[in-house]
C-alpha cells in the first residue's frame, strides 16, 4: 500500500469513541489483509470529530435538524478542503440528513447502503434493526430486499439505554447481555435471521465483547466493520 491511494475522510464525533473504532478497524484491515507495516503502507486518513447537536431521540433530531445539517456540511467542507476523495460517516443516525448536504466531488460510502448490500449477499430476509429511536422512526435501513423488524417500545428503551451508557464511556458485561436478551426475544417473536447493529455505539459493545454475541444463532452485521472494507477497497480502486 502506498501514497497512490485515495485519501479517506471520516466524519466522526457522533460519538467520538465510535469514530476512533472505525479508524482502528481501517488500520487493522490494512495490516491483516494487505500486509501494511511501514507508515507509507497505509492510506492517508482525515478524521473530523465534531461535537454534533443532540439527535439520538426523535424530539431532539426534529428540533435540531437544520443545525445538524449545517454541522454536517461543516464537516464535509473540512474534508473537502483537506483533499479527501472517499468519505464516510461513523454514525448511522447522521445518514438521515446526508441528502441535504453538498458532498462536492467526493465519493460517499454509505454505512447504510453498504450494510444493506452485505445483508443481501448473505441472503438475509428477516432482519432485526437495533439503533437509535431517530434511526428507527426514519426507517433508515428500509429495503425491498428484506423485511426489517424493530424491537417493541419496551425493548427499544433497553437498546437506547445501552447506547446512552456507551456514550458516557461505561461499557461493561451488562450491555452485551442486554443486547443478547433483546435479540433472543425478537428471534422468538419474529424469526429474525439477521441483526444489524445500527448504531455505532453498539459496534463498540460488539468489539469489546464479541464472543457473547457470536454465541447467538443469528447473523450479526456490524456496519463499522463492513464500511471499513468498503473504504479501503474504494481507496485502492479494488471495487
ZAMARGU-4260 file (C-alpha; in steps of 0.2 Angstrom, whole numbers, plus 5000, padded with zeros to 4 digits):
<rodrens>
0) 5000/5000/5000 | 5006/5017/4996 | 5003/5036/4994 | 4994/5032/4977 | 4979/5028/4987
5) 4964/5040/4988 | 4963/5050/5004 | 4949/5043/5016 | 4939/5056/5025 | 4929/5051/5041
10) 4915/5062/5048 | 4915/5057/5067 | 4910/5064/5084 | 4893/5055/5085 | 4900/5048/5096
15) 4919/5050/5097 | 4923/5033/5103 | 4914/5025/5088 | 4924/5036/5076 | 4940/5030/5084
20) 4934/5012/5082 | 4931/5015/5063 | 4949/5022/5062 | 4956/5007/5071 | 4946/4995/5060
25) 4953/5003/5044 | 4971/5002/5051 | 4969/4983/5057 | 4962/4979/5040 | 4977/4986/5031
30) 4988/4976/5042 | 4979/4960/5041 | 4973/4959/5023 | 4986/4970/5014 | 5001/4967/5024
35) 5004/4985/5029 | 5018/4988/5041 | 5028/5003/5037 | 5020/5020/5039 | 5020/5023/5020
40) 5009/5007/5018 | 4993/5015/5025 | 4982/5027/5016 | 4980/5045/5021 | 4965/5046/5033
45) 4957/5063/5039 | 4946/5061/5054 | 4935/5076/5059 | 4927/5073/5076 | 4913/5086/5078
50) 4903/5090/5093 | 4886/5087/5085 | 4869/5093/5092 | 4858/5081/5100 | 4850/5068/5088
55) 4848/5052/5097 | 4830/5055/5102 | 4816/5059/5090 | 4812/5076/5098 | 4830/5081/5098
60) 4833/5076/5080 | 4817/5085/5074 | 4821/5102/5083 | 4839/5101/5079 | 4838/5096/5061
65) 4843/5112/5052 | 4858/5114/5064 | 4864/5096/5062 | 4863/5098/5043 | 4874/5114/5045
70) 4886/5105/5056 | 4887/5090/5044 | 4890/5102/5030 | 4904/5110/5040 | 4912/5093/5042
75) 4911/5089/5023 | 4919/5106/5019 | 4933/5102/5031 | 4936/5085/5022 | 4935/5093/5005
80) 4947/5106/5009 | 4959/5093/5016 | 4959/5084/4999 | 4948/5069/5004 | 4941/5059/4989
85) 4932/5044/4998 | 4921/5049/5013 | 4910/5041/5026 | 4901/5045/5042 | 4904/5035/5058
90) 4886/5036/5063 | 4870/5028/5057 | 4858/5042/5063 | 4868/5056/5054 | 4863/5047/5037
95) 4846/5054/5040 | 4852/5071/5035 | 4865/5067/5021 | 4854/5070/5006 | 4853/5089/5012
100) 4872/5090/5011 | 4883/5095/4997 | 4897/5082/4995 | 4905/5091/4981 | 4916/5079/4970
105) 4919/5067/4985 | 4914/5049/4984 | 4902/5045/4998 | 4902/5027/5006 | 4886/5025/5015
110) 4886/5015/5031 | 4868/5011/5027 | 4869/5005/5009 | 4885/4996/5011 | 4877/4986/5025
115) 4861/4983/5015 | 4872/4976/5001 | 4880/4964/5014 | 4864/4958/5020 | 4858/4954/5003
120) 4875/4945/4999 | 4871/4934/5014 | 4853/4931/5008 | 4845/4938/5024 | 4827/4941/5023
125) 4820/4945/5040 | 4832/4957/5049 | 4831/4965/5066 | 4837/4983/5066 | 4845/4989/5083
130) 4848/5008/5084 | 4843/5025/5090 | 4824/5030/5091 | 4828/5043/5077 | 4835/5030/5065
135) 4820/5018/5069 | 4807/5032/5066 | 4816/5037/5050 | 4817/5019/5044 | 4834/5022/5038
140) 4838/5004/5034 | 4822/5001/5024 | 4825/4989/5009 | 4814/4980/4996 | 4826/4965/4998
145) 4821/4960/5016 | 4808/4963/5030 | 4815/4975/5043 | 4810/4971/5061 | 4811/4983/5076
150) 4810/4979/5095 | 4795/4983/5104 | 4795/5000/5113 | 4800/4992/5129 | 4814/4983/5121
155) 4819/4999/5111 | 4821/5008/5128 | 4833/4995/5133 | 4843/4997/5117 | 4843/5016/5119
160) 4849/5014/5137 | 4864/5004/5131 | 4868/5017/5118 | 4867/5031/5131 | 4878/5021/5143
165) 4891/5019/5129 | 4891/5037/5125 | 4896/5040/5143 | 4910/5029/5142 | 4903/5015/5153
170) 4905/4998/5144 | 4903/4983/5155 | 4897/4965/5153 | 4879/4971/5156 | 4877/4980/5139
175) 4880/4965/5128 | 4869/4954/5139 | 4855/4967/5137 | 4858/4966/5118 | 4858/4947/5118
180) 4841/4947/5128 | 4833/4959/5115 | 4839/4948/5101 | 4833/4932/5108 | 4816/4939/5112
185) 4815/4946/5094 | 4820/4929/5087 | 4806/4920/5096 | 4794/4933/5091 | 4798/4936/5073
190) 4810/4923/5067 | 4824/4935/5063 | 4839/4928/5053 | 4850/4943/5055 | 4853/4958/5066
195) 4860/4975/5061 | 4870/4984/5075 | 4863/5000/5068 | 4871/5012/5080 | 4890/5014/5080
200) 4889/5013/5100 | 4883/4996/5098 | 4898/4992/5087 | 4908/4997/5102 | 4899/4984/5113
205) 4902/4971/5100 | 4920/4975/5098 | 4923/4974/5117 | 4913/4958/5120 | 4912/4949/5103
210) 4911/4931/5110 | 4894/4935/5119 | 4886/4940/5103 | 4895/4927/5092 | 4887/4913/5103
215) 4870/4918/5096 | 4862/4908/5082 | 4860/4923/5071 | 4870/4933/5058 | 4876/4949/5065
220) 4880/4963/5054 | 4892/4977/5061 | 4891/4992/5049 | 4908/4999/5056 | 4917/4983/5050
225) 4908/4982/5034 | 4911/5000/5029 | 4930/4999/5034 | 4931/4986/5020 | 4922/4997/5008
230) 4933/5012/5012 | 4949/5003/5009 | 4943/4995/4993 | 4937/5012/4986 | 4954/5019/4991
235) 4964/5007/4982 | 4952/5005/4967 | 4948/4987/4970 | 4929/4989/4970
</rodrens>
